[in-house]
């Protein structure tokens, strides 16, 4: 196995340079059709909720007070802008909800710098929650989309009718947004950067709530928690708060309930990160992205469980077989492991981690070296699991950059990491944009090291200081390869998948095919290595997070 690392260095030198990258681009219509405004007071849901749309003209301080017919003080009030203020083509505002009573609530509309937005016409959709809810007429789902040049995404929903309201909560970016073009099957979101510019050609992931009065829908959420919560942010602007859902939420929606620390303006933004079965985390920051540190914050919340079926949830770990493939590994890293619990001095067969579902993992020991600089792999200092992620903490160890190289065991009976043909998929993101001393070369590697030029399949491969990355299929035994490229914001969550079957290798980004190779496809056992290695000699630092990893065997 140590020889393999020496052989791989030649492969990397041959494959990184001179590759033409192709961007994955999705396009949707940029022009917004006229919005059909729902009745201001639709009937309440059976679960004690009220959904619909409302309009008003702000006063001189940017406030609107509107009546509601819930019949009690709401447990939560969530609103979603449905059109720009005053018919403008951009979205230069934000909002907060306060003064909630049994008959009305108040919204303050502000610019992104916190100034009042006075004497403006505003329209929004709302959800008011009363008693504990049971999910009648609700579709909570996760969606991912690549915005077009105007910042638009059009996505489907599973409600089965035209929603009275659609709520959107970005989960991997702090960005303004609005919802329009709502139909019985889809809706459109426009994402806008602070200052009003379109958030163009960017992958965005969000939780959504499409709601309509009516009978319960089979397969939709059966538990919803609504209320308010307060916390004081840490020095990085983060708050972590518990919930009692006893499941990983399908959606978490927030609505600021008051300005920070009693201030008269609202100079912050908030987004949700790392929801688990017991808690979720909120980042609070200024409109320019600076952490809002050591501040008291209060918000309304709605935490929804048991979302749409897994196949309709791009952010959820797939569980179970899919056509043509039998699942053999499903790992979501919900069992914690401390830094130092992975890796050994020189035992490649040691089991370093066993997940909550029984999946076992090995990693390269310290006596194995990486591809280029030939530095020792340091799983003991790099790898841990916490908050439902596998964390590659990439940083200098003993004065030099250090990587790690874990691999799942596919059969607990034989303890084998190998199979002939398979489908390999993981959801990952970076927390920094300049990890120039590190690169991924996640790969399928043959049981016989000498066959690597016939068998190696790399994806994703590329520097962690770039949004561009590649897939490489090595074949023929003499240096031939097929190469495919893509580019995306790697600080957002994305799913990277490669499929290997008789006569083909396919590579996908978020379900979109970026390349297929049919040249001399290897047909002997290979294993999956999450090879994350060093390429520089600097001091860059950051984290690569793996939300989940799944493996399938070929089953036509």
Protein Blocks (a to p, Z undefined) as FASTA:
>chain_A
ZZmmmmmmmmmmmmmgopacddddddddfbdcddddddfbdcddfkopacddddddddfk
opacdddfeopacfbdcdddfbdehhiabdcbdcddehiafkbccdddddfkopacehia
cdddddddfbddehiaiacddddddddfkopacdddfkopacfbdcdddfkbccddddeh
iafkbccdddddehiiacehiacddddddddeddddehiafbdcdddddddddfkopacd
ddfkopacfbdcdddfbdeehiabdcbdcddehiafkbccdddddfkopacehiacdddd
dddehiadfklmmkbccedjdehiacfbdcehlaccdehigocfklckbcfbdcfkopac
ddddfkbccfklopacdfklmgcceehiacdddddeehiacdddddddfblklopabdeh
iadddddddfbfblfkbccddddddfblmlmmmmgccddeddfkbfbdcddddehhnopa
cdddddddfkbccdddddddehiacddeehiafbdcfehpafbdcddddddcdfbfcfbd
cddddfbdcdddddZZ
